[in-house]
Amino acid sequence: MKYQLTCPNCHYEFTYDKGYYDKEIARLGIEIQDIIRQLAQHNMLPKTEQRMRTDWWLRAKKSLSEKQKELAELKAVRKLCDEQLDRHVNWNFKNIVKEKFGLKVYKEILNEAIAREEAYKISDMRKHEYSAGNKKQNIVSVNKL
């Protein structure tokens, strides 16, 4: 899905296509796994053949590091754009609540939300799941709530 976003710092408008970033991240992940698999097969070869293919090994390691760097950059861009999108959705929600219910009700709701958030901050954990060994059912700790 495509979105039109604005940079909060420089106010530059840009198009964000979540599907494109998801596809590129998946593609890079597959390519990285393929290179890792090829390097593992290379390590299983006899030492004499490994020495003969040193140039291939160096190129594969360089390609692996470049793809990992590109993957990290794409994930960072996707994360920032998703955060910007969430901020925009929250901003729209805030304005709709102000328009429909008025500023007084908006402030009451906001104060209640802040109070709930403070209660969660005090307990330090909103909800933490503990595994019970090999059991399939998780145990939820309510002591921290």
N, C-alpha and C positions, 0 to 999 in steps of 0.2 A: 504494500500500500504506500502511496506517495503522499508526502506532507510538505507543506510550504512553511519553513521555519525561519526565524530571525535570530541572528547572533545577539546575545544580551550585551556584549561589549561594544562591538562596532556597528551593530544594527544592519549587518549585511544579510539580505534575504537569500536563502538557498533551498533547493529541493532535496528532501530526504526520502529515499526509497528503501524502506526496511527490507523488502524482499531481495533487493540487489545485494545488500550487505550480508544477509543470511546465506544467500547462494555462494557468494565469494568466500565467506568464512568456511562453509562446508567444503567447497572445492579445494581450498588451501589445506584444510585438515586432511583430506584424502590424499593430496599430493605429498604432504609431510609424512603420513603413514607409509606411503609407497616408498619414499626415499629411505625411511628408517628400516623397512623390510629389506630393501636392496642392500643396505649397509650391513644388516645382520647376515644376509646370505654371503656377502663378501668376506665377513669375518670367519665364516665356516670353511672357506677355501684353504687349500694348503698355503703355507707361508711363501713359497716360491711364486705362486700365482698371485698372491696378494701384493708382493713386491712389484710384479710386472704391471699391475693395475693401479699403481700409486697415483698416477695423474687422474684417473677416474675417481678414486676415493677422495682426492682433494677437491675436485669439482663438485662431487656429491655433498661433501660437508659444507662447502661454500653455498651451494644451492639450498641446502637444508637451513642454514642460518639466515639466509635472505628471506626464505618463505616464512620462517618463524617470526622474523621481524615484521614482515608485511602483515601476518596474521595478528600480531599484537597491535599494530596500528589500526587495522580494520576493527578489531574488537573495541579499542579505545574510542574510535569515532562513533561506532554504533552505541556504545554506552553513553557518550555525551549527548548524542542526538536523542536517545530515548529519555534521558533526564530532561532535556529541553522540551520534549513533547509532553512529558508528565507535568512539567511546570506550566505549560500552556493550557493543558486540560484543567489543572487546578485553578488557574487564573480565570478561565471561562466559567468554571463551576462557582467560584467566589462571586463573580459578577452576576450570575443568574440568581443566586441566593439573595444578593443585595436587592436586585430588581423585584423579585417576587415577594420577599418577606420584609423588606425594609432594612435599614442600617442597624436598628436596635436589635432585632432578632438575629441578624448576622453576627453582631458582636457577642450576643449571649451564646450562640452556637460555637463561635470561635473560642470564647473563654472556656466552655465546657470541653472542647477538644484539647485545648492546652492543658487543662487540669487532668484529663485522662492521660495525656502524653507524659506529664510529670509523674503520675502514679507508675507508669511503666518504666520511666527512667530511674525511679527510686528502687524498684525491684531489680533493675539491671538486666532482666531477661523477660521478654514477653511470653515466650513459650519455648521450652527446650525439650526435645525428645531424646530419651535415653533408650538404647536398645537393650533388650533383655536376653543377651546371649544369642542363641540360635533361634529364639522364638520369632515368629513372624509379626507378632503384635508389638507395637511400640508402647513404652510406658511414658506418660507425660508427667513431668515434674510440676506440681502445683505449689510447691513450697516457695518458689520465687515470685509467684504472682501476687 
